[in-house]
């Protein structure tokens, strides 16, 4: 198919004055409110299960039969190094996921059985590796099909998407959680693969006529099969758009036009559901490199793009978004996930950060909550999902009065943001088995990652925050209590430390405040003033003193100097470890060693937030 010259004005444009600073993981962008990131799979080489493989990547999402379905690729250590397989996990709520199961297992390729490949490169037995840009398809009859692609890597100079791979497999997922048999639905016949030299049956051999019709509906869907371009290539007559267009995603505008998005800031418009594209070309304002770009409509009638706004292809952060009313003219960038977990295991081509974001493709289900759900891999090692509250916003107009004993899950979902590794979860739950009063529970026994909970308040130069909190005294657990400005700078920090002491971190270092009691509810009050660059602290009604200034007839209230200068204040953050600064943009992509003891338990800690209140300080509370 020929394409006409690019008319840039007709393609999606991002009109953002904010540019991500990738020297910091959060990019110094404003953050979206009501964003919850959940770790689905945590790689662990000591595991006796499927999690023992430490290269995990390219997750795909669907919502069907009132469940989330997520499939992803997995290799033992490195990208494109066999063997490879595809796994599947499901969830009712998007937070708690089943143990992954092998969906498409290893495919052995005996020595010499690579059609069209130099025999010198195929002298030994090996396995195919999985590589697919499409995971699910719901045909008109409402079934759920899931797909994978068996590629070949007989040599490091070849990749599973170099058009010599074997072919695409399909199976049906049933409503009771079982799966149908595996079939080939499309072979790379141009590379020499046929039904006679492959060992999986052809889809037309199924006894289920409905399944055959579902497969044929997929094969006739131009938008669906356009996702197959990288594996099948220009020689495949089913694929409309040829060329170097990678990782296709798309969404439909209200007038029926389809917007297509690819890696390396390519975009296009189709007026016939993917059978032809015009205009097509580069969208320069879409600042991204080799990671995926995801676009979709939202439940409030708008549109969103998600990607990592960086031209550094090896260091992919932050995961950001931008919204539009018309699906073409997008506004300011904001951060969705600015947390980059430490990469625990070495491996080839395991790019740092949030890689290959992908949501629920059109036709593959709509969650009833109306939120945006996306999946991605962290460091091509762990699998994550993120839930983004709709309507998407970056500010809160009202001050906080969150009593977790009375707060609903819906209110927490809409107003708080959380980052929850499997071994450092954040959740609204009862205080204990004996006490069913709700609290925001923050746990952590991960050796490297942290839990984070965040709440925005109206942006301004001054704020009075009250936090009611209790902590079990573990063997090293910590909680950082921080106030941030919109760009993520941290002027105020308190620390519930592992030694059982509440400390303040200020311009002169750490200072002891009180010794906290395990499981006792303490009240911490902070009055911060960005105009004066200082803050005061009260704990359980007692003022914690430091510097004072004599002002004519009186002394000022005791205060502490800011850690950093800011112009305004907008967020409270609770986090169990120091903010991650590594990796940086200078960190080598392929270190030689794993992190020490990546599978061990960390220092267990349980912290409970009971209430958070914010307000404008009164004149009596002034630090002036």
N, C-alpha and C positions, 0 to 999 in steps of 0.2 A: 504494500500500500504506500503510495506517495503522499507526502505531507507538503503543505504549502508553507511559505516563509512565516516565521513567527511574528505575530502582532502582540507585542508585550502587553499592551494596554488591556487586552481581553483575558489575560491570565491572572491568577491570584497574585495579589500584591500585599506585602506586609508594611503598613505605615506605622512604624514604631520608632519613637525617639530614643527609647531605651535599647542599649546594646549590651549583650551579656559579656561580663568580664570573666573569662574562664580561668583567670588566676585563682578564683574562688569557686567552690562547687555550686553555690547558689546563684552565681552569676551577677550578684548585686542587683537583681531584679526584684520587684515587688512579688509577693507570694499570693497564690490563689488561696481563698478561704474555703474551709470544709473539704480538705483533700486528705484521703486516708490511703496509705501505702502499706500493703501486706505482702510479706514474703511467703511465697507458695512452696518453693523447693529450696532447701539449703544443701548444697553439695557437701559431702562428708566422706572422705576416702576410707574412714574407719567403719562406715556403715556396711551392714550385710545386705542392704537392699539396693534398689536402683539408684539411690542418691550417691553411691560410691563413685560414679563417673563424674568427673569434675569440670567437663566442658558441657554447659547447658545453655541453649540459645534459641532464638527465633520462635517465641511463643505465639500462639494464635488463640483467639477467643471466640466463643459462641454462647448464646443464651437460648436454651431449648428445653421444653418440658419442665419449666420452672427450676432449671439448674444452669449454672455456669459450666462450660466445658473448656478446658485449656489443654492444648497439645504443644509439645516442644521437642527440639532435637537434642540428642545427647551423644557425646563421644567420651572415651576414657580420659583423655588428657587435653587434646588440642583440636583446633578447628580443622575439619577436612581430613583428619587422620583416622582411618578405620580401626575398629568397626564402628558403625553408627546405628542408631535406632531412634524411633519416635515414641514418646510416652504421652499418656493422657491422665489428667486428674480432673475431678469435678467438685463442685461446691454448691450448697444451697444459698449461702449468703455472700459469697465472694471473699470472705475472711478466713473461714476454716475450710481447708481443702483435704480431700481424700489422699491417701498414699498413692503416688503415681504408679500406673501399670504400663507395661510395654504394649504399645498399640501396633507398631510395625517393627518386627524384630530384625535382627541381623540377617543379611543376605550374603551368603558365601559366593565368591567368584573364584573357581579353581584356576590354577596357573594356565595361561595361554588363552583363556576364554574372553578376551576383550576384542570384539570385532573392531577392526580399523585402527588398533593401537599397536605401536611398535612392539613386537614380541620380546625385545630386549627389556622392556619395562614391565613385563607381566610374567616373569619366570617363576614367581612364587604364588601360592594360594593367598587370597586376601578376602576382604569383605567390602561390600558397598558402604557408602556413607549416605545418610539422609540429607536432603537439601530441598526445601520447599518454601514457596512464598504464599501458599494457600493451605489452609487447614480444614475448613468446613464448608459445606454447601447444603442449603435447605431447598430442595426442589419444590415444584408447585404442589405436590401431594403432602408436603409437610414432614417428610422423613428427614433424618439427619445423616448426611454422609460426611465422612472424614477421610482425608487424603494425605499421601506422602509421596516422596520421590526418591528412588534409589539411584544415587549417582556413583560414579567410580573415580577413584584417585590412585591410579597405579603408580604415580610418580608425583613428586612435590611440585613439578611445573604444571600439573593439571589440577583442575578443580571439579567438583561434582556438577557444576553448572556450565561446563565447557562444551555442551551439546553432545557429549559421548556417553552420558549416563544411560541407564537401562530403561527406566520408565516410571510411570506414575501408578500408584496403587490406591485402591479405594475399599472401604468397608462401611457397613451401616452400623450406627449406634441405635440400639432399641430403647424404648421407654423404660424398661425394667432394669437398665444398667448393663445389660449384656451386649455383645457385639456380634455382627455377622462375620462370615468368612472374608478373607483378603483376596482381592482380584486385581489384575492389571486393568486399567481403564484406558491407558495411552502408552505406547511404546515409542522409543526413539528408533524407528525403522530406518531412518536415514543414516544412523550410526551402526546399523547392522543387527539390531536387536529385534527378534521376531518371536512369535509364539513357540517356535520349535527350539530355540536356545534359551528360553526362560522357564522358570520352574513354578510360577504362580499362574493359576488359571485366568482366562479372559472373562471379563464381567458378563458376557452373554451366555456363559456356561452356568450361571446361577439358575436355580429352579424358581426364583421369585421374579415374576414378570414385572411387578411394581418396582423392584430394585433396578432392573434393566432399564425401565422407562425413566427412573430417576437419574441414572447415569447418562442417558441420552439427552435428558433435559440439560444437564450440566455441560455436556459436550457442545450443545448448540447455543450456550450462553456466552456471547462474545466478551462481556466484561469479566466473567469468571475465568475463562481460559486465557485471557490476556495476562493473568497473574502467572502463567506457565512459561512466559517468554524465555526467561533465563535458562531454564532446563531443556527446553525443546528447540529454541532457536528459530532462525529465519527460514529454515527448510520446512517448518511445520505450517501446513496450509490452514489449520484451524485458527492460528493466531493472527489477528488483523494488523497490529502495529509491529513492525520489525525494527531492529536497531538496538542500541545500547541503552535500553530503558529498563531500569532495575527496580524491583520491590514496589510494584504497582499498588496503589490504593486509590479509592475514588469515592465521590459522593455526588448526589443529585441535587441540582438547584430547583427552585420552585417552578421554573419554566420548562423543566424536563431535561435541560442540558446536563451533561455529566462532566465533572471536573476530575481529571486524572493527575496523580502526583507520583513522582519517582525520586529516586536518590539523585544527589548532585543537583538539586534545585530545578529539576525539569518538571514541566507541567503542560497540560493540554486540555482541550475542550472537545467533547463529542456530542453531536446532535442526534445520533442514531444508536445510542446505547452500546457504544464501543466498536461499531463496525468501521468507523472512520474517525479521524481526529484532525481538527483545525480550529484555532491555531494550536501549534505545539512548539515548545522550545524552552528556553531558560527563563526562570522568574528570578531576576537578580536580587530582589529584596528578601528572598527566602534564603537566609544565611545558614546553610548547612552543607554537610559533605557527604560521606558514604553511609550515614545512618538513614533509617527509614523516616519518611514523613507520613504522618497519619492525619487524614481529614475526615470529618463527618458532620452531619447535621445534629442539632441538639433538641431536646424535648421542648424547649421554649421557642422554637422556630428560628434559631440562629445557627451559626456554624463555628467550628473550632478546628484549628490546626495544632498538632503536637509534634515536636521534634526537639533535637538538641541544637541550639543556635550557635554552632561553632564550626569553623572551617578546619579545625584540628581533628582529623579522622581517628586518631588513636586515643584521644582523651575526650569522651563524649559526656558532657554535662553543661548546664543543668538540663533536666527534662522540663521543657517550657511549653507554653501554649499562647495562642492569640485567637481572638474571636472576631466574627463579622456578622453583620445583619444580612448581607446579600450573598455571602459565600465567596466573594472575590476581593473585597477590600477589607483587609484585616487590620486590627489596631495594635495597641501596645502589647509587648511581650510580658509575660509574668511567669514565675517559676512554679512548676507543679511539684517536682521533687528535686531538692538541692542537696540531698544526702547521697554521697558516694561511699559505699561500704568498702572496707579493706578487701583487696583480692587475696584470698588465702592460699590459692594454688597456682603455681606457675603453669604456663601452657602457651603454645604458639597462637598468635593472632587473637589473644583474649584482650580486646580493647577495653580500656577502663571506662567505667561509668554506665549510664543507662542506654542500652543498645537495642535497636530494632523495635521501637514502640509500635504497637498495633492494637486497634480496638476491635469492636464487633462490626464486621462488614455488613453492608445493607443486605437485608434478607435473612441474616443469620441470628435474628432475635433482638428483642428490645427488653431490657430489664424493667420491671414495673416501677422501680424507684425513680426513673427518669434521669438518672445521673449518667455521666460519661465514665465508662470503664475501659482501661487500657492495660495491656500486658507488655513486659519487656524483660530483658535479662540484665542483671547487674554484673558487670565485668565479664560477661559471657560465662558466668559461673552459677549464679543463683537466679531463680525465676521469681518475678514480682508482678503484682497487679496494683493498680492505683484507681481509686474511686474519686471522681471530681464532682462535687455538688453543683447542681444546676438550679437556678441561674448562677453562672460563673461570675465571681466578684473578687476583688482584691482588698476591699475595705469593709469595716464594720461601722455603722452609723451610731449605734447605741452602746453605752457602757455595759460592762459585764456584770451580771449577778447570777452566777452559776452555782447552785447548790446541788451537788451530784446525788444527794439522797432523794431529790425530787425531779431531777432532770431526766428527760426521755432520751432514748437512743437516737431519735430523730433530731433532737436539739443538739446533741453532741456531734452527730454526723454533719449538720449544717454549719456549725460555728467553730468547732475545733478542727485541727489538722493533726494527724498522727503518722508516725513512721514506726512500723511494728515488725521487726525481724521475728522469726519463729521462736528464737530463744530470748527475745527481749520485747514481749508484747505490751501494748497499751490497750486497755479495755475498760468499759463501764461494767462493773460487776460487784457482787456483794463483798463486804469487807472480809468476811471469813465464813467458814461453814457454820459457825455458831452465831454470826451476826449478819443478817441479810440486808442491812442498810447498804445502799449503793455508794460506791466511790469510783473515782478514776484511778484504776490500778495500773502501776507502772512497774514492770518486772524486768530483770536483766540477769542472765547467767551466760551471756555470750562472751567469749574471750576477746572479741575485737569490735563487734558492732554495738550500737546503742539503741535505746528506745527514746522517742521524742514525742512530746505533746505540745501543741502550740495554740494560742488563742489571741486573736486580734482585738484591739479596742480602738476607739476613735483616735485618729492621728492628731497629735498636738505636741507642744513643747513641754507640757507638764502632765503627770499622772500620779494618782494615788492607787496603789494596788494592795489588796489584802489576799493572802493565800493561806488557807487552813490545810495543814499537811501532817501526815504521820509517816514514820518509817520504821521498818523492822531493822534491827541492827544485824546486818549480815557479816560476811567475812571480807569486806572490801568494797561493797556497793556504794555508789555516790549518786547524788542528784544535783545538777546544776540548775539554778533558778536565775533566769536572765531576762532582761528587758532589751529589746532590739528596736532599731529604727527601720524604716521601710526597706532599706537596702541591705539589711542583715548585719549592720555594725552592732557591737555589743558594748554599751556604756556601763551597764549595771550587771553584776554577777554575784550571787550568793552560792554557797556550796554546802550541802549536807554531806559531810565527808565520811570516809570509811572508818575513821577513828571515833565516831559518835559525836562529833563537834560540828556545829553550824558556824561557818566562817564567811567573811565578806572578802571578796577579791576586788581591790581598789587600786588607785594609782601608785600606792607604795607597797603592794603585795597582799598576802593573805593575813587577815587578822581574826583571832578567836573571838566568837561572840558568846555562845552558850554551849553547854553539853546537852544534847537532846536525849530524851528518854524514848526507848523503844516502844512503839505502838501508842505513844501518847500524842494526842492531837495538839500541835503547836500552831499559833497564828503569827505569821510574818507579814508586816506592813512595810511598804516601801513608798516613799514620796520622792519622785525624781523630777528634776528641772533641767531641761536641755539648754535653757538660756544661761544658767549659772554653772552648768557642767558638774552638778553634784546631786547627791541623794541622801536621804535619811532612812533609818531602819528602826522599827520597833518589833520586838519579839515578845509575845504573850503580854503585851501592854507595857513593857519596859523599853525605854529608849536606849539604843546602843550608840554610845558617844564616840566622837573623834574630834576633828577640827571644829573650832568656833571662831566667829569674827565679832569684835566689839563694835556695836553700831550706836554710837552716841550714848544713849541711856540704858542699853541692854545688850546682852550677848545673844548672838544668833543661836538657833537650834543646832545641836550636834549634826555633822554631816560627813559624807565621804566623797572624794573626788571621783569623777567618771573614769572608766578604763579607756574610753575613746570619745572624741568629740563628735556629737551628732547635732542635727538641727531640730529633729522631732523624734517622738517615740510612738510606737504603734503595735508592738507585739510582746506577749509573754511566752517564754519558752521554758519547758521542763525537759531535761535531757540527762541520761544516766552516765554519759562519758563526755570528755572534752570533744568539741566539734572536730570532725575529721579535716585535716589539712592535706593529708596524703591520700591518693597520689596527686602530684602537681603536674602541670603541663610539661615539666622537665623529667618526670619519672620515666625511665626506660620501659618500653612496652613489654619486653620479654625478660624479666629477671630470671636468674638461674635457679632460685630456690623457693620452696613454699615458705609461708610464714611459720614460725615455731608452733608446734602442737595445734594445728588449726581446728582439730576436732574436740579439743578438751573443753571442760566446763569452765566458765569464768567465775567471778566472785558473785555469788547469788545475792540479790537485793530485791526487796519488795517495798515500794513506796505507794502511798495512797494520798491522792488529792481529794479533799472533801468539799471545799468551796473556794471560788475565786470571785472577787468583786473589784471592779475598777471605778474610778470617779475622778472628776476634776478636783484638785486639791483646794481646800478652803483657805481663806486668808490666814487663819490661825495655823495652818500647816505649812505656810510659806517658808522656803529656805532662805529668803532674802533677809 
